[in-house]
Amino acid sequence: MGDGDRRADIRPGLRVAIVQKADQASGALTEGVVRDILTNSPTHPHGIKVRLETGEVGRVKRIL
């Protein structure tokens, strides 16, 4: 399991690396600051889904 699979570890204002839906095949990461947490469950095996301040949406792979 990665860094970003527990909702309790993620909060708005945190700098993270996410993988966007379009980048899942390549695994390309996008860095940014969390604006909203979109996953309601306490954990998710593929990472908690967030919206960055830039509006990009993806699953957290790493907390920076």
N, C-alpha and C positions, 0 to 999 in steps of 0.2 A: 504493500500500500504506500502511496506517496504522501507528500506533506499536505495536500489539499483535499483530503477525503473526509475530514471532520469539520462540520459546520461551526463548532465551538472555537476552532482555531482561526476563523476568518471573520473580519469585521471591516466595515467601511473605513476607508483611509489607509488600509494596508496595501503595501506594494507586493504584487504577485506576478507570476508567469502563468498564462492560461493557454490552452489549446482551443482554437475556434473550430466550429463544426467543419468548415471547409478545409482546415489544416490537419484533421484527424489522421488522414492517410500518411501525410509527410511527417507529422509530429512537430511541425513548426510552432514555436512558442511566441506569444505576444506578451510583452511586459506592460504593466500599467497599475493604476490605483483603483481599488474596489470602490464602486459607487453603491451598488445594490447586490444583495445576496438573493439569488433566484431559487435555490434549492430549499425546500421546507424541511426535509428529513434530516436527522442529526448526522448521518453519514451517507456517502455515496461512493461506490467502488471505483467510479471513473473520475471522481473529483467533484467538488461542490461547484455548481453553476453560478457565475457572477456576471454582473454588468460592470465594465470599467467606466471611469469618468469620460472616456472617449466615446462611449456608447457600444463598444465591442462586447460581445457576449461569448463566453466560453467556460470551460471547466478548469479549475485551479489545479495545476500540476506542481507548482512550487511556490512557497512563500519566501519572498526575498528580504 
